[in-house]
Amino acid sequence: MTSLSVEMLAADATEPITSAGNAQLGIAVLAGIAVIVVLITKFKLHAFLSLTIGSLALGAFAGAPLDKTIESFTKGLGTTVAGVGVLIALGAILGKLLADSGGADQIVDTILAKASGRSMPWAMVLIASIIGLPLFFEVGIVLLIPVVLMVAKRGNYSLMRIGIPALAGLSVMHGLIPPHPGPLVAIDAIGANLGVTLALGLVVAIPTVIIAGPVFSRYAARWVDIPAPDGMVPERSPEELEKRPSFGATVATVLLPVVLMMGKALVDIVIDDPENHVQRVADVIGSPLIALLAAVIVGMFTLGRAAGFSKGRIASTVEKSLAPIAGVLLIVGAGGGFKTTLIDIGVGQMILDFSKNWAIPTLLLAWLIAVAIRLATGSATVATISAAGLVAPLAAGMGTAEAALLVLAIGAGSLFFSHVNDAGFWLVKEYFGMNVGQTIKTWSVMETIISVVGIGFVLLLSLVL
């Protein structure tokens, strides 16, 4: 999947569908992104439609024939969905099994039972990070916020002291760690190795989530000292809690795809012989598709059957998990179409031409582009997809580690300063019962810390690797 995408990108970059000069292409890129931004922010148009219209506008501004622009967009949409659509679907199924079986509750209850006062923020960031691996950010918030409020109320903790670590854990997983959609699309566009990206992503994520979570929560609690709001999601009934998966089985299931993918990366580094049978087996077992599929199949037994689900109930859970991700798949696909349109009109070569005279390191440049798109659109996923498309040509000739770090730089930039054009901003504000100013001082600042600290660690790793 990855190597094929790289070859296609390289081929497309050498045959632009327009003869426009660099100046016109630069204006076209800015205009195309501006169209997307205005449609999303001012007209509240769905990101899928905005990206589709923005791609057509991009081609028009660049002087490309309309039929060629449509062809580029549809080709990019199909390639992107084919590359990451199945992985997103499998991640959604695993997340739904985790939630419906009570496995998520089991993780939460077990860790909280062993946590004391001072260790509670650390327990919350651990819970959020584990649960956040297979879950979309919005699903994670809906799942964790009731727990955060319950812990804050029962233990008489500051809401920010407990809530910020949980939000940081979810956000870092969402922006930096596959199999979340943004990192997966960036890996595919840039041609990075998924296992290496996952391994380096964890290296960056651990210190980042500590600084933005438990450490920053001390200051956030001083700036915004509010009680947990009443009337939130009620606890699950005792009947539902009578039978559920064990803590060990749940954690093992969630971490299974991570272990398989990291195992593949380790074997590739140690053996580095495509003809070696061990490496060939590891390449198959550790591929994202097989790793996530294995976790889903195992989860049907360790989560579903352990909770007493019948075959019909498991089938129903799987079916219900797929409907909510239709929008995500369309947005990701349209983002891939926009990316391919950018490449086909020759933007890649334009960036290469301009970057020759820039003193900005490639990793920092990728981060800045993602930051700009994030601030403009409010979507981390759109920022990741668009930035990956813009900087993909710069990855040509990069080593495995450097390409992985480029993905992480984009992911870090995509999380910068969430504000009023981000759905996550309003979700956090309403759940925590804060006003806009309080949300900016806590949630927005936390996102900025994640972004800045993340790129800092990425740049440090680039000096070592």
C-alpha positions as CSV (number, residue, x, y, z in Angstrom):
1,M,0.0,0.0,0.0
2,T,2.6,2.5,1.1
3,S,5.3,1.8,-1.6
4,L,2.6,1.9,-4.3
5,S,1.3,5.3,-3.1
6,V,4.9,6.7,-3.2
7,E,5.3,5.5,-6.8
8,M,2.0,7.0,-7.8
9,L,2.9,10.3,-6.1
10,A,6.2,10.5,-7.8
11,A,4.7,9.7,-11.2
12,D,2.0,12.3,-10.7
13,A,4.4,14.9,-9.6
14,T,6.4,14.6,-12.9
15,E,3.4,15.1,-15.1
16,P,1.4,18.2,-13.9
17,I,-2.1,18.6,-15.5
18,T,-1.4,22.4,-15.9
19,S,1.4,24.5,-17.3
20,A,0.9,27.3,-14.7
21,G,3.9,28.9,-13.2
22,N,4.9,28.8,-9.6
23,A,3.3,32.2,-8.8
24,Q,-0.1,31.1,-10.2
25,L,0.2,27.7,-8.5
26,G,0.9,29.4,-5.2
27,I,-2.1,31.7,-5.6
28,A,-4.2,28.7,-6.6
29,V,-3.2,26.8,-3.4
30,L,-4.0,29.7,-1.2
31,A,-7.3,30.3,-3.0
32,G,-8.2,26.6,-2.8
33,I,-7.5,26.4,0.9
34,A,-9.4,29.7,1.4
35,V,-12.5,28.2,-0.3
36,I,-12.4,25.2,2.1
37,V,-11.9,27.5,5.1
38,V,-14.7,29.8,4.2
39,L,-17.1,27.0,3.4
40,I,-16.4,25.2,6.7
41,T,-16.3,28.3,9.0
42,K,-18.7,30.8,7.5
43,F,-21.2,28.7,5.6
44,K,-21.0,25.7,8.0
45,L,-20.8,23.3,5.0
46,H,-19.8,19.7,5.8
47,A,-16.1,19.1,5.4
48,F,-16.6,16.5,2.7
49,L,-18.5,19.0,0.5
50,S,-16.0,21.8,1.3
51,L,-13.0,19.6,0.4
52,T,-14.7,18.5,-2.9
53,I,-15.6,22.1,-3.9
54,G,-12.2,23.3,-2.7
55,S,-10.4,20.7,-4.9
56,L,-12.4,21.8,-8.0
57,A,-11.6,25.5,-7.2
58,L,-8.0,24.6,-6.8
59,G,-7.9,23.1,-10.3
60,A,-9.8,26.1,-11.8
61,F,-7.5,28.7,-10.2
62,A,-4.4,26.7,-11.4
63,G,-5.8,26.7,-15.0
64,A,-6.2,22.9,-15.1
65,P,-8.8,21.4,-17.4
66,L,-12.0,20.6,-15.4
67,D,-12.1,16.9,-16.5
68,K,-8.5,16.4,-15.4
69,T,-9.2,18.0,-12.0
70,I,-12.2,15.7,-11.5
71,E,-10.1,12.7,-12.5
72,S,-7.3,13.7,-10.0
73,F,-9.8,14.2,-7.2
74,T,-11.7,11.0,-7.7
75,K,-8.5,9.0,-8.1
76,G,-7.1,10.5,-4.9
77,L,-10.4,9.8,-3.1
78,G,-10.5,6.2,-4.2
79,T,-6.8,5.5,-3.4
80,T,-7.1,7.0,0.1
81,V,-10.3,5.2,1.0
82,A,-8.8,1.9,-0.3
83,G,-5.7,2.5,1.8
84,V,-7.1,3.5,5.1
85,G,-10.9,3.0,4.9
86,V,-10.8,-0.7,6.1
87,L,-8.4,0.3,8.9
88,I,-10.8,3.0,10.1
89,A,-13.7,0.6,10.0
90,L,-11.8,-2.1,12.0
91,G,-10.8,0.5,14.6
92,A,-14.4,1.6,14.9
93,I,-15.6,-2.0,15.4
94,L,-12.9,-2.6,18.1
95,G,-13.9,0.6,19.9
96,K,-17.6,-0.3,19.9
97,L,-16.9,-3.7,21.3
98,L,-14.8,-2.1,24.0
99,A,-17.5,0.3,25.0
100,D,-20.6,-2.0,24.7
101,S,-19.0,-5.0,26.5
102,G,-18.0,-3.0,29.5
103,G,-14.4,-3.5,28.8
104,A,-13.8,0.2,29.0
105,D,-15.5,0.4,32.3
106,Q,-13.4,-2.5,33.6
107,I,-10.2,-0.6,32.7
108,V,-11.5,2.5,34.3
109,D,-12.7,0.8,37.5
110,T,-9.5,-1.2,38.0
111,I,-7.1,1.7,37.7
112,L,-9.2,4.0,39.8
113,A,-9.5,1.4,42.5
114,K,-5.7,1.5,42.8
115,A,-5.2,5.3,42.5
116,S,-4.9,7.7,45.4
117,G,-5.3,11.4,45.5
118,R,-2.0,12.6,44.0
119,S,-1.8,9.8,41.5
120,M,-5.3,10.3,40.2
121,P,-4.3,12.7,37.3
122,W,-1.7,10.1,36.3
123,A,-4.4,7.4,36.5
124,M,-6.7,9.5,34.3
125,V,-4.0,10.1,31.6
126,L,-3.2,6.3,31.6
127,I,-6.9,5.4,31.2
128,A,-7.4,7.9,28.4
129,S,-4.2,6.8,26.6
130,I,-5.2,3.1,26.7
131,I,-8.8,3.7,25.7
132,G,-7.8,6.3,23.1
133,L,-5.7,3.8,21.1
134,P,-8.7,2.2,19.2
135,L,-11.3,5.0,19.7
136,F,-12.0,8.2,17.7
137,F,-11.5,11.3,19.8
138,E,-15.2,12.2,20.0
139,V,-16.1,8.7,21.0
140,G,-13.4,8.7,23.6
141,I,-14.7,12.0,25.1
142,V,-18.2,10.7,25.3
143,L,-16.9,7.5,27.0
144,L,-14.6,9.2,29.4
145,I,-16.2,12.5,30.4
146,P,-18.9,10.8,32.6
147,V,-16.0,9.0,34.4
148,V,-14.0,12.2,34.8
149,L,-17.0,14.0,36.3
150,M,-17.8,11.1,38.6
151,V,-14.3,10.9,39.9
152,A,-14.1,14.6,40.4
153,K,-17.3,14.7,42.3
154,R,-16.8,11.6,44.5
155,G,-13.2,12.4,45.3
156,N,-13.8,16.2,45.6
157,Y,-11.0,16.8,43.0
158,S,-10.6,19.9,40.9
159,L,-12.4,19.2,37.6
160,M,-9.4,20.5,35.6
161,R,-7.0,18.5,37.6
162,I,-8.8,15.3,36.5
163,G,-10.2,16.4,33.2
164,I,-7.1,17.9,31.5
165,P,-5.0,14.6,31.8
166,A,-7.8,12.6,30.3
167,L,-8.3,15.1,27.4
168,A,-4.5,15.1,26.8
169,G,-4.3,11.4,26.6
170,L,-7.1,11.2,24.0
171,S,-5.8,14.1,22.0
172,V,-2.2,12.8,21.8
173,M,-3.4,9.4,20.7
174,H,-5.7,11.0,18.1
175,G,-3.0,13.2,16.6
176,L,0.2,11.1,16.7
177,I,-0.6,7.4,17.0
178,P,-2.1,5.2,14.2
179,P,-4.6,3.6,13.6
180,H,-6.3,7.0,13.9
181,P,-7.4,8.4,10.5
182,G,-5.1,11.4,10.4
183,P,-1.8,9.6,11.1
184,L,-2.8,6.7,8.8
185,V,-3.5,9.1,5.9
186,A,-0.2,11.0,6.5
187,I,1.7,7.7,6.6
188,D,0.1,6.6,3.3
189,A,0.7,10.0,1.6
190,I,4.3,10.3,2.7
191,G,5.2,6.6,2.3
192,A,6.4,6.2,5.8
193,N,6.7,2.8,7.6
194,L,3.7,2.3,9.8
195,G,5.5,0.3,12.5
196,V,8.4,2.7,12.8
197,T,6.0,5.7,12.9
198,L,4.0,3.9,15.6
199,A,7.2,3.2,17.7
200,L,8.6,6.7,17.3
201,G,5.1,8.1,17.9
202,L,4.9,6.4,21.3
203,V,8.4,7.8,22.1
204,V,7.1,11.3,21.4
205,A,3.7,10.8,22.9
206,I,4.7,9.7,26.4
207,P,6.6,12.8,27.5
208,T,4.2,15.0,25.5
209,V,1.1,13.6,27.3
210,I,2.9,13.9,30.7
211,I,3.7,17.6,30.2
212,A,0.3,18.5,28.6
213,G,-1.7,16.3,31.0
214,P,-0.7,15.9,34.7
215,V,1.9,18.7,34.7
216,F,-0.2,21.4,33.0
217,S,-3.4,20.4,34.9
218,R,-1.9,21.9,38.0
219,Y,-1.9,25.3,36.4
220,A,-5.2,24.8,34.6
221,A,-6.9,24.0,37.9
222,R,-5.7,27.3,39.3
223,W,-6.8,29.3,36.3
224,V,-10.2,27.7,36.1
225,D,-11.5,26.4,39.4
226,I,-15.0,25.0,38.7
227,P,-17.0,22.1,40.1
228,A,-18.2,19.2,38.0
229,P,-21.5,20.0,36.5
230,D,-24.6,18.0,37.5
231,G,-26.9,16.1,35.2
232,M,-24.4,14.4,32.9
233,V,-24.6,10.9,31.6
234,P,-25.8,8.5,34.3
235,E,-23.8,5.4,35.4
236,R,-24.5,2.1,33.8
237,S,-27.0,0.0,35.7
238,P,-25.8,-2.7,38.0
239,E,-27.4,-5.4,35.7
240,E,-25.1,-4.3,32.9
241,L,-22.1,-4.4,35.2
242,E,-22.7,-8.0,36.5
243,K,-20.8,-9.6,33.6
244,R,-18.0,-8.0,31.7
245,P,-14.5,-8.8,30.4
246,S,-11.5,-9.0,32.8
247,F,-9.0,-6.2,33.0
248,G,-6.1,-8.2,31.7
249,A,-8.1,-9.6,28.7
250,T,-9.4,-6.1,27.8
251,V,-6.0,-4.4,27.9
252,A,-4.4,-7.3,26.0
253,T,-7.1,-7.0,23.3
254,V,-6.6,-3.2,22.9
255,L,-2.8,-3.5,22.8
256,L,-2.7,-6.5,20.4
257,P,-2.6,-4.5,17.2
258,V,0.0,-2.2,18.6
259,V,2.2,-5.1,19.7
260,L,1.9,-6.8,16.3
261,M,2.8,-3.7,14.3
262,M,5.7,-2.8,16.6
263,G,6.9,-6.4,16.4
264,K,7.0,-6.1,12.6
265,A,9.0,-2.9,12.8
266,L,11.5,-4.5,15.2
267,V,11.9,-7.6,12.9
268,D,12.4,-5.3,9.9
269,I,15.2,-3.5,11.7
270,V,16.9,-6.5,13.2
271,I,16.7,-8.9,10.2
272,D,16.3,-6.5,7.2
273,D,16.1,-9.4,4.6
274,P,12.9,-9.5,2.5
275,E,13.6,-13.2,1.7
276,N,13.9,-14.2,5.3
277,H,10.9,-16.4,6.3
278,V,10.7,-14.8,9.8
279,Q,10.5,-11.3,8.3
280,R,8.0,-12.4,5.7
281,V,5.7,-13.8,8.4
282,A,6.2,-10.7,10.6
283,D,5.4,-8.5,7.6
284,V,2.0,-10.3,7.2
285,I,1.1,-10.5,10.8
286,G,2.2,-7.0,11.6
287,S,0.5,-5.3,8.6
288,P,-2.2,-2.8,9.8
289,L,-5.0,-4.8,8.2
290,I,-4.1,-8.1,9.7
291,A,-3.2,-6.6,13.1
292,L,-6.5,-4.8,13.5
293,L,-8.5,-7.7,12.0
294,A,-6.9,-10.0,14.6
295,A,-7.7,-7.6,17.4
296,V,-11.4,-7.4,16.2
297,I,-11.7,-11.2,16.0
298,V,-10.0,-11.8,19.3
299,G,-12.2,-9.0,20.8
300,M,-15.4,-10.8,19.8
301,F,-14.4,-13.5,22.2
302,T,-12.4,-11.6,24.9
303,L,-14.8,-8.7,25.0
304,G,-18.1,-9.7,23.4
305,R,-18.5,-13.3,24.5
306,A,-16.9,-12.6,27.9
307,A,-19.7,-10.0,28.5
308,G,-22.3,-12.7,27.7
309,F,-23.1,-11.4,24.2
310,S,-24.8,-13.8,21.8
311,K,-23.7,-14.1,18.2
312,G,-26.6,-11.8,17.3
313,R,-25.6,-9.2,19.8
314,I,-22.0,-9.2,18.5
315,A,-23.3,-8.9,14.9
316,S,-25.5,-6.0,16.0
317,T,-22.6,-4.2,17.8
318,V,-20.4,-4.6,14.7
319,E,-23.2,-3.2,12.5
320,K,-23.8,-0.2,14.7
321,S,-20.1,0.7,14.9
322,L,-19.9,1.2,11.1
323,A,-22.7,3.8,10.6
324,P,-21.1,6.7,12.5
325,I,-17.8,6.5,10.6
326,A,-19.4,7.1,7.2
327,G,-18.8,10.9,7.6
328,V,-15.2,10.3,8.7
329,L,-14.5,8.1,5.6
330,L,-15.9,10.6,3.3
331,I,-13.9,13.5,4.8
332,V,-10.7,11.4,4.8
333,G,-11.4,10.4,1.2
334,A,-12.1,13.9,0.0
335,G,-9.0,15.1,1.8
336,G,-7.1,12.5,-0.2
337,G,-8.7,13.8,-3.4
338,F,-7.6,17.3,-2.5
339,K,-4.1,16.0,-1.8
340,T,-3.9,14.3,-5.2
341,T,-5.2,17.4,-6.9
342,L,-2.5,19.4,-5.3
343,I,0.2,17.0,-6.5
344,D,-1.2,16.7,-10.0
345,I,-1.2,20.4,-10.7
346,G,2.5,20.5,-9.8
347,V,2.4,21.9,-6.3
348,G,4.9,19.3,-5.1
349,Q,7.6,20.6,-7.5
350,M,6.7,24.2,-6.6
351,I,7.3,23.5,-3.0
352,L,10.6,21.7,-3.8
353,D,11.7,24.8,-5.9
354,F,10.8,27.2,-3.1
355,S,12.2,25.1,-0.3
356,K,15.7,25.0,-1.9
357,N,16.2,28.6,-0.7
358,W,14.5,28.3,2.7
359,A,16.5,27.9,5.8
360,I,13.6,26.2,7.6
361,P,14.1,22.5,8.3
362,T,11.7,20.2,6.5
363,L,10.1,18.9,9.8
364,L,9.5,22.4,11.1
365,L,8.1,23.5,7.7
366,A,5.6,20.5,7.8
367,W,4.6,21.5,11.3
368,L,4.0,25.1,10.3
369,I,1.9,24.2,7.3
370,A,-0.3,21.9,9.5
371,V,-0.6,24.6,12.1
372,A,-1.8,27.1,9.6
373,I,-4.4,24.8,8.2
374,R,-5.5,23.7,11.7
375,L,-6.0,27.3,12.8
376,A,-8.0,28.1,9.6
377,T,-10.2,25.0,9.4
378,G,-10.4,23.8,13.0
379,S,-10.1,20.2,11.9
380,A,-7.0,18.2,12.9
381,T,-7.9,15.6,10.3
382,V,-8.2,18.1,7.5
383,A,-5.0,19.8,8.6
384,T,-3.1,16.5,8.6
385,I,-4.4,15.4,5.2
386,S,-3.8,18.7,3.5
387,A,-0.4,19.2,5.0
388,A,0.7,15.7,4.1
389,G,-0.3,16.3,0.5
390,L,1.7,19.5,0.4
391,V,4.9,18.2,1.9
392,A,4.8,14.6,0.4
393,P,7.3,15.5,-2.3
394,L,9.8,16.6,0.3
395,A,9.8,13.0,1.6
396,A,11.4,11.7,-1.5
397,G,14.8,10.2,-0.6
398,M,14.1,10.4,3.1
399,G,15.2,7.5,5.3
400,T,12.6,5.4,7.2
401,A,13.0,7.2,10.5
402,E,13.0,10.7,8.9
403,A,9.8,9.9,7.0
404,A,8.2,8.7,10.2
405,L,9.2,11.9,12.0
406,L,7.7,13.9,9.1
407,V,4.4,12.2,9.8
408,L,4.7,13.0,13.5
409,A,5.6,16.7,12.8
410,I,2.4,17.0,10.7
411,G,0.4,15.3,13.4
412,A,1.7,17.6,16.1
413,G,1.0,20.7,14.0
414,S,-2.6,19.5,13.4
415,L,-3.4,19.8,17.1
416,F,-2.3,23.4,17.6
417,F,-4.7,25.8,19.4
418,S,-8.2,24.4,19.0
419,H,-10.6,27.3,19.1
420,V,-14.2,28.2,18.1
421,N,-14.1,26.6,14.6
422,D,-13.3,23.2,16.1
423,A,-16.1,20.8,17.0
424,G,-13.9,19.4,19.8
425,F,-13.8,22.9,21.4
426,W,-17.5,23.0,21.8
427,L,-17.8,19.4,22.9
428,V,-15.3,20.0,25.8
429,K,-16.9,23.3,26.7
430,E,-20.4,21.9,27.0
431,Y,-19.4,18.7,28.8
432,F,-17.3,20.6,31.4
433,G,-19.8,23.4,31.8
434,M,-17.3,26.2,30.9
435,N,-17.6,29.5,29.1
436,V,-15.6,30.3,26.0
437,G,-12.9,32.1,27.9
438,Q,-12.4,29.2,30.4
439,T,-12.3,26.7,27.5
440,I,-9.6,28.7,25.8
441,K,-7.5,29.0,29.0
442,T,-7.6,25.2,29.5
443,W,-8.5,23.1,26.5
444,S,-7.0,25.4,23.8
445,V,-3.8,26.0,25.8
446,M,-3.5,22.3,26.4
447,E,-3.8,21.5,22.7
448,T,-1.1,24.1,22.0
449,I,1.2,22.6,24.5
450,I,0.8,19.2,22.9
451,S,1.6,20.6,19.5
452,V,4.7,22.6,20.6
453,V,6.1,19.9,22.9
454,G,5.4,17.3,20.2
455,I,7.4,19.1,17.5
456,G,10.1,19.8,20.1
457,F,10.6,16.1,20.7
458,V,10.3,15.3,17.0
459,L,13.2,17.7,16.3
460,L,15.2,16.2,19.1
461,L,14.7,12.7,17.7
462,S,15.8,14.0,14.3
463,L,19.2,15.0,15.8
464,V,19.7,11.5,17.1
465,L,18.3,9.2,14.4
